[in-house]
Amino acid sequence: MNQNLDIPTNRNEEVKSSGSYTIITLDTMWSTNNLRNRTEKLLNEKTAQGYQVISVAFGINLWWMPTAFITLYK
């Protein structure tokens, strides 16, 4: 994916953007396959609404539940 982001090269610069970032978390106590399917469905819905996917990461939360962390930009 080709992304054009203004990333600061030093601490004195600021990121200037006209949009906003959104972070979404999805979790499950059951199947990681179910979590993957829910994540894929959400990504398809959000990209159809015009959001740009910045990152998707899978990990665990405080209660050791499999969790998807999704960062979007619009």
C-alpha positions as CSV (number, residue, x, y, z in Angstrom):
1,M,0.0,0.0,0.0
2,N,1.4,3.4,-1.0
3,Q,0.8,5.9,1.8
4,N,1.7,9.6,1.7
5,L,2.1,10.6,5.3
6,D,3.9,13.7,6.7
7,I,6.1,12.0,9.3
8,P,8.4,14.3,11.3
9,T,12.1,13.8,10.8
10,N,13.0,15.4,14.1
11,R,11.3,16.3,17.4
12,N,10.9,20.0,16.4
13,E,8.6,19.2,13.5
14,E,4.9,18.5,13.8
15,V,2.6,16.3,11.7
16,K,0.2,18.6,9.9
17,S,-2.9,16.8,8.6
18,S,-6.4,17.8,7.7
19,G,-7.9,14.4,8.6
20,S,-8.1,12.4,11.8
21,Y,-7.0,9.0,13.0
22,T,-9.2,6.4,14.6
23,I,-8.1,3.4,16.6
24,I,-10.5,0.4,16.9
25,T,-10.0,-2.7,19.0
26,L,-11.8,-5.9,18.6
27,D,-11.4,-8.8,21.0
28,T,-12.8,-12.3,21.6
29,M,-12.7,-15.0,24.3
30,W,-13.4,-17.7,21.7
31,S,-11.9,-18.3,18.3
32,T,-8.9,-16.3,16.9
33,N,-10.4,-17.4,13.5
34,N,-13.6,-15.5,14.4
35,L,-11.5,-12.5,15.4
36,R,-9.7,-12.6,12.0
37,N,-13.1,-12.8,10.2
38,R,-14.5,-9.9,12.2
39,T,-11.4,-7.8,11.5
40,E,-11.6,-8.5,7.8
41,K,-15.3,-7.6,7.7
42,L,-14.7,-4.3,9.6
43,L,-11.7,-3.4,7.3
44,N,-13.9,-4.0,4.2
45,E,-16.7,-1.8,5.7
46,K,-14.4,1.0,6.7
47,T,-12.4,1.1,3.4
48,A,-15.8,1.2,1.5
49,Q,-16.6,4.3,3.7
50,G,-13.4,6.0,2.5
51,Y,-11.1,5.3,5.4
52,Q,-7.4,4.5,4.8
53,V,-6.0,1.6,6.7
54,I,-2.8,2.7,8.5
55,S,-2.1,-0.5,10.5
56,V,-3.6,-3.8,11.8
57,A,-1.9,-5.6,14.7
58,F,-2.9,-8.7,16.6
59,G,-2.0,-9.2,20.3
60,I,-3.6,-9.7,23.7
61,N,-5.2,-7.4,26.1
62,L,-5.0,-7.1,29.9
63,W,-7.2,-10.2,30.4
64,W,-5.1,-12.3,27.8
65,M,-7.9,-12.1,25.3
66,P,-6.8,-12.2,21.6
67,T,-7.3,-8.6,20.3
68,A,-7.0,-6.8,17.0
69,F,-5.8,-3.2,17.0
70,I,-6.8,-1.3,13.9
71,T,-5.6,2.3,13.0
72,L,-7.6,4.1,10.3
73,Y,-7.3,7.6,8.8
74,K,-9.9,9.8,7.1
